[in-house]
């Protein structure tokens, strides 16, 4: 708790902890409850930033303004120590009007925060699924033009709201230097720094755990060179959750290792599961580790010149399995309960190109929960690649680049049940998983209550009970 007291007494220009509205907890939170939840995130969980989420989610457009009003009543220093950061819909992937309304909601929140407190509540807005420079530049222009109207018509001025590009694709992350260079060149003034959001979860859905982990580690390792070339300070935000497949950085059992593997971040997400499915003491431990690790720059990535080769191999093997088992995933995914007011994944999901066909997948949390429900944690879908690398004497190099990988797979093996998994994926993949675990000398397997849950009939209550046992839904 010592670090927490120090943290709450200081003013940080760039937030370190970002509380989010991810539906990865087993506890359901309504959009009405999210207003008070934001205040609790500031006051009790020590987050300087709350992400109000509109991506594929039916969040009321009045929510940022309502949080501003409640913070004013509670005398919380919003705009000074605490900030609201909306995540807007990507106008290329969702309805354009929803993107426009989110921008308006952010600016209205600023209008009222300046009017009530003399401070700007929203300094940043997150644009998800960024793969090109045109979309963030569009949002950048929209923000400038709309803000100008507020200044001219209402006489209310504040600093320009900055766009945070959220890059959630392993191969786009490998090309982020070009993306940032193009984006900066289109700005009216060259910024002193850029906040860059790196998403692990959606990248893992598309390419698997191994490829998505390597891509982020490689990017974080190259930041010094990118900063020198662009002449701009890059402040990475890590978007990760509790299960290893989604980064594991919120997991009390893994956080001390994940922060070493992903060293180099300035901000990290604090998602719902670590706030609602673990004790406050466990949360406090996670928070302290994250705060101590933040802003430490990485010094390494050492897998020779084969990083890109391993990423390509791992993603190809993973997508072959994705294509093969897409039907089973879709079938079981319908049993995963929604714990936030997101739209159905059948309306706004993920499209993955796998072996010359487009496969429609759930979003990351439902997808992750689905594989756990089938007795096969999704990290184990990299088993064919692990076996292949081991036979080529290349596995040690990958374990050096990803020093937490064995611990992640050991952790997930306690939720693996070959008998259950075989009912969904057949004996061939189960045999490969066992072979991969043998290569890594991992003996853990599910047992007791959790194994009994896996071997019981699958329904929503069963899925929730298993999630409570794991301390995260997905």
Helices and strands as residue ranges (DSSP letters): H 2-9, E 17-19, H 33-43, E 49-50, H 63-73, E 83-84, E 87-88, H 96-117, E 124-127, H 133-154, E 162-167, H 170-174, H 176-185, E 193-199, H 201-207, H 209-221, H 223-230, E 233-239, G 244-246, H 255-261, E 267-270, H 272-276, H 280-293, H 307-333, E 350-354, E 357-361, H 364-373, G 378-382, H 383-391, H 395-401, H 405-413, H 418-425, H 427-439, H 448-454, H 460-470
